[in-house]
């Protein structure tokens, strides 16, 4: 599936919707896109991976690195995914412990709103 990203908002929180296959070729662009989406947000940003059909472990590591960049700026990031493959990579690699991961957008938004 072809890779694409779009910016939007979910319940007033900047959200990056990621679609398709995510591999190393998209890592730099993904970071730039997420950091730009979070710019000026008090709550932080949601990264929606619900429509990601495939993701390399290195790309998911980059998602964790993006979270570190945002934390250094005093911002937060919530990741939304329900793919068993992505969740397995998060669990086996330990990345799930570095990220706030949710199964739906509403839960991610509620977390960012309440943790301000």
BELLINTA-V785781 format. One record per backbone hydrogen bond with DSSP energy under -1.0 kcal/mol. NH is the residue of the N-H (numbers start at 1). CO is the residue of the C=O. E is the energy in kcal/mol with one decimal. If there is no record, write none. Layout:
# BELLINTA-V785781
nh:co:e
NH:CO:E
NH:CO:E
This chain:
# BELLINTA-V785781
nh:co:e
4:19:-1.9
6:17:-1.7
8:15:-2.4
10:13:-2.3
13:10:-1.7
15:8:-2.8
16:46:-3.0
17:6:-3.0
18:48:-2.5
19:4:-3.0
20:51:-2.2
21:1:-1.8
22:54:-3.2
26:23:-2.2
27:24:-1.1
30:26:-2.7
31:27:-2.2
32:28:-2.3
33:29:-2.5
34:30:-2.5
35:31:-2.7
36:32:-2.3
37:33:-2.0
38:34:-1.9
41:38:-2.6
45:76:-1.9
46:14:-2.5
47:78:-3.0
48:16:-3.1
49:80:-3.2
52:49:-1.8
53:20:-1.2
54:20:-1.0
56:22:-2.1
60:56:-1.8
61:57:-2.2
62:58:-1.7
63:59:-1.5
64:60:-1.6
65:61:-2.1
66:62:-2.4
67:63:-1.9
68:64:-1.7
69:65:-2.2
70:66:-2.4
71:67:-2.4
72:68:-2.2
74:71:-1.8
75:70:-3.0
78:45:-2.3
79:100:-3.0
80:47:-2.7
81:102:-2.5
87:83:-2.5
88:84:-2.3
89:85:-2.1
90:86:-2.6
91:87:-2.4
92:88:-3.0
93:89:-2.2
96:90:-2.2
97:94:-1.2
98:95:-1.3
102:79:-2.9
108:104:-1.7
109:105:-2.7
110:106:-2.6
111:107:-2.2
112:108:-2.2
113:109:-2.6
114:110:-2.4
115:111:-1.7
